[in-house]
Amino acid sequence: MQQPVMERTSGPGLELVHHLNPWDCATFQGNTASIASVSMTGTEGAADTFSAFRDWCLENRVLLVNCRLRHDQLAECAVLQGFGFRFIELSYRPAITDLARFLPDPELTVSPASEADRPIVSAIVAGSFQTGRLHADPEVGPELGTRRYVIWADRAFVSPGESVLACRLDGKTISFMTVTERGPTRRQWNLTALPPELQGRGLAKRIWKAVLHYQHLEGVEEVTTSVSSLNAKSFNLLASIGFRFPAPEINLHWCPLGPLNRDGR
């Protein structure tokens, strides 16, 4: 994945470190940006500093700005909301370390996905995701949200440091997991989904346990992931398996050029 170029907008009362997101250009057919950090020394002059950041967004034709704040940055959250940002979700990054306790599932197999799995994964993604920050944002909408997930999953087949695991039942691929290497013994789960017709059978929990067993055999000692407060099912499932949850991040959005979902739904 292309690394972003960090930029800084600072002035009285406020400093923003931000960057364009080159990986999202294909999804949005234009630029998006992220604010990596927000520092405040007061509110006086903050409006002028933010005006300079707005000018940067307009010069770069930025369609969407994402900002994640620490859970205790409530003053920063209030200031950004005053400038037009809207609260979307709380984002959690849980982790699990005791992988040795997970046993193989006699009916499920986990292995690296093949090129033949690629269209299957795309179809699962297109028909399964309904929650998440883009889906929940009324100014963005589910169409862009789903498109982003489909592109993300497809890139995982070829991106350095990323891989896709296929989860099979009776020899048929029924689910997948995209994984990022965070070192020799650490992995990050990114995307996973189960088709709607297979949900409600307890398969998701079995699949995740099977993946943890598979990764333990690979020598993995810690697995992390990210889950939205909007996704109660995944949140509760991760907790039931044994993932531990740190304090969340506050996720905010702003569309400098106006809503991307013109219907406002």
Contacts in CASP RR format, 6 or more apart in sequence:
PFRMAT RR
TARGET T0000
AUTHOR 0000-0000-0000
METHOD contacts of the structure
MODEL  1
MQQPVMERTSGPGLELVHHLNPWDCATFQGNTASIASVSMTGTEGAADTF
SAFRDWCLENRVLLVNCRLRHDQLAECAVLQGFGFRFIELSYRPAITDLA
RFLPDPELTVSPASEADRPIVSAIVAGSFQTGRLHADPEVGPELGTRRYV
IWADRAFVSPGESVLACRLDGKTISFMTVTERGPTRRQWNLTALPPELQG
RGLAKRIWKAVLHYQHLEGVEEVTTSVSSLNAKSFNLLASIGFRFPAPEI
NLHWCPLGPLNRDGR
1 23 0 8 1.000
1 155 0 8 1.000
1 159 0 8 1.000
2 22 0 8 1.000
2 23 0 8 1.000
4 19 0 8 1.000
4 20 0 8 1.000
4 21 0 8 1.000
4 22 0 8 1.000
4 34 0 8 1.000
5 19 0 8 1.000
5 20 0 8 1.000
6 17 0 8 1.000
6 18 0 8 1.000
6 19 0 8 1.000
6 36 0 8 1.000
7 17 0 8 1.000
7 18 0 8 1.000
7 19 0 8 1.000
7 56 0 8 1.000
8 15 0 8 1.000
8 16 0 8 1.000
8 17 0 8 1.000
8 18 0 8 1.000
9 15 0 8 1.000
9 16 0 8 1.000
9 18 0 8 1.000
9 49 0 8 1.000
9 52 0 8 1.000
9 53 0 8 1.000
9 56 0 8 1.000
10 16 0 8 1.000
10 49 0 8 1.000
11 45 0 8 1.000
11 48 0 8 1.000
11 49 0 8 1.000
11 52 0 8 1.000
12 41 0 8 1.000
12 44 0 8 1.000
12 45 0 8 1.000
12 46 0 8 1.000
12 48 0 8 1.000
12 49 0 8 1.000
13 40 0 8 1.000
13 41 0 8 1.000
13 42 0 8 1.000
13 43 0 8 1.000
13 44 0 8 1.000
13 45 0 8 1.000
13 46 0 8 1.000
13 49 0 8 1.000
14 38 0 8 1.000
14 39 0 8 1.000
14 40 0 8 1.000
14 41 0 8 1.000
14 42 0 8 1.000
14 45 0 8 1.000
14 46 0 8 1.000
14 49 0 8 1.000
14 50 0 8 1.000
14 79 0 8 1.000
15 37 0 8 1.000
15 38 0 8 1.000
15 39 0 8 1.000
15 40 0 8 1.000
15 49 0 8 1.000
16 35 0 8 1.000
16 37 0 8 1.000
16 38 0 8 1.000
16 49 0 8 1.000
16 50 0 8 1.000
16 53 0 8 1.000
17 35 0 8 1.000
17 36 0 8 1.000
17 37 0 8 1.000
18 33 0 8 1.000
18 34 0 8 1.000
18 35 0 8 1.000
18 36 0 8 1.000
18 53 0 8 1.000
18 56 0 8 1.000
18 65 0 8 1.000
19 33 0 8 1.000
19 34 0 8 1.000
19 36 0 8 1.000
20 31 0 8 1.000
20 32 0 8 1.000
20 33 0 8 1.000
20 60 0 8 1.000
20 62 0 8 1.000
21 31 0 8 1.000
21 32 0 8 1.000
21 33 0 8 1.000
21 34 0 8 1.000
21 66 0 8 1.000
23 155 0 8 1.000
24 30 0 8 1.000
24 32 0 8 1.000
24 148 0 8 1.000
25 31 0 8 1.000
25 32 0 8 1.000
26 151 0 8 1.000
27 144 0 8 1.000
27 145 0 8 1.000
27 147 0 8 1.000
27 148 0 8 1.000
27 151 0 8 1.000
28 63 0 8 1.000
28 64 0 8 1.000
28 144 0 8 1.000
28 260 0 8 1.000
30 61 0 8 1.000
30 63 0 8 1.000
31 60 0 8 1.000
31 61 0 8 1.000
31 62 0 8 1.000
31 63 0 8 1.000
32 62 0 8 1.000
32 63 0 8 1.000
32 64 0 8 1.000
32 65 0 8 1.000
32 66 0 8 1.000
33 57 0 8 1.000
33 60 0 8 1.000
33 62 0 8 1.000
33 64 0 8 1.000
33 65 0 8 1.000
33 66 0 8 1.000
34 65 0 8 1.000
34 66 0 8 1.000
34 67 0 8 1.000
34 68 0 8 1.000
35 65 0 8 1.000
35 66 0 8 1.000
35 67 0 8 1.000
35 68 0 8 1.000
38 67 0 8 1.000
38 69 0 8 1.000
38 73 0 8 1.000
38 76 0 8 1.000
38 80 0 8 1.000
40 46 0 8 1.000
40 75 0 8 1.000
40 76 0 8 1.000
40 79 0 8 1.000
43 79 0 8 1.000
46 79 0 8 1.000
47 83 0 8 1.000
50 83 0 8 1.000
54 256 0 8 1.000
56 62 0 8 1.000
57 65 0 8 1.000
57 256 0 8 1.000
58 256 0 8 1.000
58 257 0 8 1.000
61 257 0 8 1.000
62 256 0 8 1.000
62 257 0 8 1.000
63 255 0 8 1.000
63 256 0 8 1.000
63 257 0 8 1.000
63 260 0 8 1.000
64 140 0 8 1.000
64 253 0 8 1.000
64 254 0 8 1.000
64 255 0 8 1.000
64 260 0 8 1.000
65 85 0 8 1.000
65 253 0 8 1.000
65 254 0 8 1.000
65 255 0 8 1.000
65 256 0 8 1.000
66 133 0 8 1.000
66 251 0 8 1.000
66 252 0 8 1.000
66 253 0 8 1.000
67 80 0 8 1.000
67 85 0 8 1.000
67 251 0 8 1.000
67 252 0 8 1.000
67 253 0 8 1.000
67 254 0 8 1.000
68 91 0 8 1.000
68 249 0 8 1.000
68 250 0 8 1.000
68 251 0 8 1.000
68 252 0 8 1.000
69 76 0 8 1.000
69 77 0 8 1.000
69 80 0 8 1.000
69 249 0 8 1.000
69 250 0 8 1.000
69 252 0 8 1.000
70 247 0 8 1.000
70 249 0 8 1.000
70 250 0 8 1.000
71 90 0 8 1.000
71 247 0 8 1.000
71 248 0 8 1.000
71 249 0 8 1.000
71 250 0 8 1.000
72 247 0 8 1.000
73 250 0 8 1.000
77 87 0 8 1.000
77 250 0 8 1.000
77 252 0 8 1.000
80 252 0 8 1.000
80 254 0 8 1.000
81 87 0 8 1.000
81 252 0 8 1.000
83 254 0 8 1.000
84 254 0 8 1.000
85 252 0 8 1.000
85 253 0 8 1.000
85 254 0 8 1.000
86 137 0 8 1.000
86 139 0 8 1.000
86 252 0 8 1.000
86 253 0 8 1.000
86 254 0 8 1.000
87 250 0 8 1.000
87 251 0 8 1.000
87 252 0 8 1.000
88 133 0 8 1.000
88 136 0 8 1.000
88 137 0 8 1.000
88 251 0 8 1.000
88 252 0 8 1.000
88 253 0 8 1.000
89 132 0 8 1.000
89 133 0 8 1.000
89 136 0 8 1.000
89 228 0 8 1.000
89 229 0 8 1.000
89 230 0 8 1.000
89 251 0 8 1.000
90 228 0 8 1.000
90 229 0 8 1.000
90 248 0 8 1.000
90 249 0 8 1.000
90 250 0 8 1.000
90 251 0 8 1.000
91 133 0 8 1.000
91 226 0 8 1.000
91 227 0 8 1.000
91 228 0 8 1.000
91 229 0 8 1.000
91 248 0 8 1.000
91 249 0 8 1.000
91 250 0 8 1.000
91 251 0 8 1.000
92 226 0 8 1.000
92 227 0 8 1.000
92 228 0 8 1.000
92 229 0 8 1.000
92 235 0 8 1.000
92 245 0 8 1.000
92 246 0 8 1.000
92 248 0 8 1.000
92 249 0 8 1.000
93 224 0 8 1.000
93 225 0 8 1.000
93 226 0 8 1.000
93 246 0 8 1.000
93 249 0 8 1.000
94 224 0 8 1.000
94 225 0 8 1.000
94 227 0 8 1.000
94 238 0 8 1.000
94 239 0 8 1.000
94 243 0 8 1.000
94 244 0 8 1.000
94 245 0 8 1.000
94 246 0 8 1.000
95 222 0 8 1.000
95 223 0 8 1.000
95 224 0 8 1.000
95 225 0 8 1.000
95 243 0 8 1.000
95 244 0 8 1.000
95 246 0 8 1.000
96 212 0 8 1.000
96 222 0 8 1.000
96 223 0 8 1.000
96 241 0 8 1.000
96 242 0 8 1.000
96 243 0 8 1.000
96 244 0 8 1.000
97 221 0 8 1.000
97 222 0 8 1.000
98 242 0 8 1.000
99 212 0 8 1.000
99 213 0 8 1.000
99 215 0 8 1.000
99 216 0 8 1.000
99 220 0 8 1.000
99 221 0 8 1.000
99 223 0 8 1.000
100 216 0 8 1.000
102 209 0 8 1.000
102 210 0 8 1.000
102 212 0 8 1.000
102 213 0 8 1.000
102 216 0 8 1.000
103 209 0 8 1.000
103 213 0 8 1.000
104 210 0 8 1.000
104 213 0 8 1.000
105 206 0 8 1.000
105 209 0 8 1.000
105 210 0 8 1.000
105 213 0 8 1.000
107 169 0 8 1.000
107 170 0 8 1.000
108 167 0 8 1.000
108 168 0 8 1.000
108 169 0 8 1.000
108 206 0 8 1.000
108 207 0 8 1.000
108 210 0 8 1.000
109 167 0 8 1.000
109 168 0 8 1.000
109 171 0 8 1.000
109 210 0 8 1.000
110 165 0 8 1.000
110 166 0 8 1.000
110 167 0 8 1.000
110 168 0 8 1.000
110 207 0 8 1.000
110 210 0 8 1.000
110 211 0 8 1.000
110 213 0 8 1.000
110 214 0 8 1.000
111 165 0 8 1.000
111 166 0 8 1.000
111 168 0 8 1.000
111 214 0 8 1.000
112 163 0 8 1.000
112 164 0 8 1.000
112 165 0 8 1.000
112 166 0 8 1.000
113 121 0 8 1.000
113 157 0 8 1.000
113 163 0 8 1.000
113 164 0 8 1.000
113 165 0 8 1.000
113 166 0 8 1.000
113 173 0 8 1.000
113 176 0 8 1.000
114 166 0 8 1.000
115 157 0 8 1.000
117 164 0 8 1.000
117 166 0 8 1.000
117 173 0 8 1.000
117 176 0 8 1.000
118 154 0 8 1.000
118 157 0 8 1.000
120 173 0 8 1.000
120 176 0 8 1.000
121 153 0 8 1.000
121 154 0 8 1.000
121 164 0 8 1.000
121 166 0 8 1.000
121 173 0 8 1.000
121 176 0 8 1.000
122 150 0 8 1.000
122 153 0 8 1.000
122 154 0 8 1.000
124 175 0 8 1.000
124 176 0 8 1.000
124 193 0 8 1.000
124 194 0 8 1.000
124 195 0 8 1.000
125 146 0 8 1.000
125 149 0 8 1.000
125 150 0 8 1.000
125 153 0 8 1.000
125 191 0 8 1.000
125 193 0 8 1.000
126 146 0 8 1.000
126 150 0 8 1.000
127 146 0 8 1.000
127 193 0 8 1.000
127 195 0 8 1.000
127 196 0 8 1.000
128 193 0 8 1.000
128 194 0 8 1.000
128 195 0 8 1.000
128 196 0 8 1.000
129 135 0 8 1.000
129 145 0 8 1.000
129 146 0 8 1.000
129 149 0 8 1.000
129 193 0 8 1.000
130 142 0 8 1.000
131 228 0 8 1.000
131 230 0 8 1.000
131 231 0 8 1.000
132 145 0 8 1.000
132 228 0 8 1.000
132 230 0 8 1.000
132 231 0 8 1.000
133 228 0 8 1.000
133 230 0 8 1.000
133 251 0 8 1.000
133 253 0 8 1.000
134 140 0 8 1.000
134 141 0 8 1.000
134 142 0 8 1.000
134 144 0 8 1.000
134 145 0 8 1.000
134 148 0 8 1.000
135 141 0 8 1.000
135 142 0 8 1.000
135 145 0 8 1.000
135 146 0 8 1.000
136 228 0 8 1.000
136 230 0 8 1.000
137 253 0 8 1.000
137 261 0 8 1.000
138 259 0 8 1.000
138 261 0 8 1.000
138 264 0 8 1.000
138 265 0 8 1.000
139 253 0 8 1.000
139 255 0 8 1.000
139 258 0 8 1.000
139 259 0 8 1.000
139 260 0 8 1.000
139 261 0 8 1.000
139 264 0 8 1.000
140 253 0 8 1.000
140 255 0 8 1.000
140 259 0 8 1.000
140 260 0 8 1.000
140 261 0 8 1.000
141 260 0 8 1.000
141 261 0 8 1.000
141 265 0 8 1.000
143 261 0 8 1.000
144 260 0 8 1.000
144 261 0 8 1.000
149 191 0 8 1.000
152 178 0 8 1.000
152 190 0 8 1.000
152 191 0 8 1.000
153 164 0 8 1.000
153 176 0 8 1.000
153 178 0 8 1.000
153 191 0 8 1.000
155 162 0 8 1.000
156 162 0 8 1.000
156 163 0 8 1.000
156 164 0 8 1.000
156 178 0 8 1.000
156 179 0 8 1.000
156 190 0 8 1.000
156 191 0 8 1.000
157 164 0 8 1.000
161 180 0 8 1.000
161 181 0 8 1.000
162 178 0 8 1.000
162 179 0 8 1.000
162 180 0 8 1.000
162 181 0 8 1.000
162 190 0 8 1.000
163 178 0 8 1.000
163 179 0 8 1.000
163 181 0 8 1.000
164 176 0 8 1.000
164 177 0 8 1.000
164 178 0 8 1.000
164 179 0 8 1.000
165 176 0 8 1.000
165 177 0 8 1.000
165 178 0 8 1.000
165 179 0 8 1.000
165 211 0 8 1.000
165 214 0 8 1.000
166 173 0 8 1.000
166 175 0 8 1.000
166 176 0 8 1.000
167 173 0 8 1.000
167 174 0 8 1.000
167 175 0 8 1.000
167 176 0 8 1.000
167 177 0 8 1.000
167 207 0 8 1.000
167 210 0 8 1.000
167 211 0 8 1.000
168 174 0 8 1.000
169 203 0 8 1.000
174 194 0 8 1.000
174 195 0 8 1.000
174 198 0 8 1.000
174 203 0 8 1.000
174 207 0 8 1.000
175 192 0 8 1.000
175 193 0 8 1.000
175 194 0 8 1.000
175 195 0 8 1.000
175 198 0 8 1.000
175 203 0 8 1.000
175 204 0 8 1.000
175 207 0 8 1.000
176 191 0 8 1.000
176 192 0 8 1.000
176 193 0 8 1.000
177 189 0 8 1.000
177 190 0 8 1.000
177 191 0 8 1.000
177 192 0 8 1.000
177 207 0 8 1.000
177 211 0 8 1.000
178 189 0 8 1.000
178 190 0 8 1.000
178 191 0 8 1.000
178 192 0 8 1.000
179 187 0 8 1.000
179 188 0 8 1.000
179 189 0 8 1.000
179 190 0 8 1.000
180 187 0 8 1.000
180 188 0 8 1.000
180 190 0 8 1.000
181 187 0 8 1.000
181 188 0 8 1.000
182 188 0 8 1.000
182 224 0 8 1.000
185 219 0 8 1.000
185 220 0 8 1.000
185 221 0 8 1.000
185 222 0 8 1.000
186 220 0 8 1.000
186 221 0 8 1.000
186 222 0 8 1.000
186 223 0 8 1.000
186 224 0 8 1.000
187 215 0 8 1.000
187 220 0 8 1.000
187 222 0 8 1.000
187 223 0 8 1.000
187 224 0 8 1.000
188 223 0 8 1.000
188 224 0 8 1.000
188 225 0 8 1.000
188 226 0 8 1.000
189 211 0 8 1.000
189 223 0 8 1.000
189 224 0 8 1.000
189 225 0 8 1.000
190 225 0 8 1.000
190 226 0 8 1.000
192 207 0 8 1.000
192 208 0 8 1.000
194 203 0 8 1.000
194 204 0 8 1.000
194 207 0 8 1.000
204 233 0 8 1.000
204 237 0 8 1.000
205 237 0 8 1.000
205 240 0 8 1.000
205 241 0 8 1.000
208 237 0 8 1.000
208 238 0 8 1.000
208 241 0 8 1.000
209 241 0 8 1.000
212 223 0 8 1.000
212 241 0 8 1.000
215 223 0 8 1.000
225 238 0 8 1.000
225 243 0 8 1.000
227 234 0 8 1.000
227 235 0 8 1.000
227 238 0 8 1.000
228 234 0 8 1.000
228 235 0 8 1.000
228 251 0 8 1.000
229 235 0 8 1.000
229 248 0 8 1.000
238 245 0 8 1.000
239 245 0 8 1.000
END
